[in-house]
Every structure is written in C-alpha cells, then in structure tokens.
Amino acid sequence: MYVCVCNAITERAIHRMVKDGCTTLGEVQALSGCADCCGTCHDYALEVLDQALGRQQAVSPPRAVSLPMVA
C-alpha cells in the first residue's frame, strides 16, 4: 500500500529501509522524500515506521543466555 503518493513510497519500501538500518522518519525522508512534500502522509509514515521497527525486533535472533549447570 502507498504511504506517500507524492514520492510513490510504499509500506514495503519503508520496511526495507528499516531492514537496511533506518530508525527514524528523518532517515526515511532523507532516502526517499517520504512525508517531505505536502505532509499528508506524515502520521501514517510514522505508524508504518513503528510497525517496521517492531517487526524487525521481533525477528531478531535471540541473544545467548548463560544458564547454570545442573548436576
């Protein structure tokens, strides 16, 4: 689905930018121009960015945990 019609930025594009390391709307704007023209998509772009950041954290590999040895 399109997030920013002015610059033809989709939800998928924002998710890809997050996967590539973007963590703020400013970074997304710098790369794509999303929410940089008329501003109508600003709130939705933030929502999609938050979803993408949450999804990225959910699929990150778990950190190693040291468990005590049981005899």
N, C-alpha and C positions, 0 to 999 in steps of 0.2 A: 504494500500500500504506500502511496506517496505521502510523505511528511511535508516536504517543501515543494510546492508546484512551481514556484519561481525558478528554482535551480534543479528541478527534477531529481530530488533526493528522496530515496525510499527508506522504509524501515530497515530493509536488508542492508542498504549501504551504511546506515548508522551502526548496525550490529557489526558489520565488517570493520568499520573504523575503530570500534571498541576492541574488537579482537586484535587489531593491529596496534593498540596501545592508547587510543584516545580515552580520556577520562572526564573531560569537561566539555560543555557546549562550546566554549571558546575554541577548543581544539577542533571540534567538528566544523565549526564555522570557518576556521582558517583553511581547512582542507576542502570544504565543499561549498561554502557560501550559504549553507542552510540557516534559516532564520536571520538572514543578513539583509534582506531587501524590504519587503512590506511588513515583516514581523508577525504575520498572522499565524505562522506555524510554531512560533517560539515555545509556547507551553507544551504542545504536542511533541516537539523535538526533545524537550527536557524529559517528558514521560517515556519516550522511546529510549533515550539515553539511559535513564534509570533502569528500565527493564533490561537493557543490554548489559549493563554493569552487574545487575543481579544475576542474570543468566550466566555471565562469564564466571562469577564467583561460584555459582552452584556446580559448574562442571570442572572447576579446577581440581587437579589431583589432590587427594588428602595429604596432609603433612604427616611425616613419620612421628609416631608416638612411642616413647620408651615405656614398656610395661615391666613390672617387677617379675623376676624369675620365680616360678612356683616349684617347690621341691616335691 
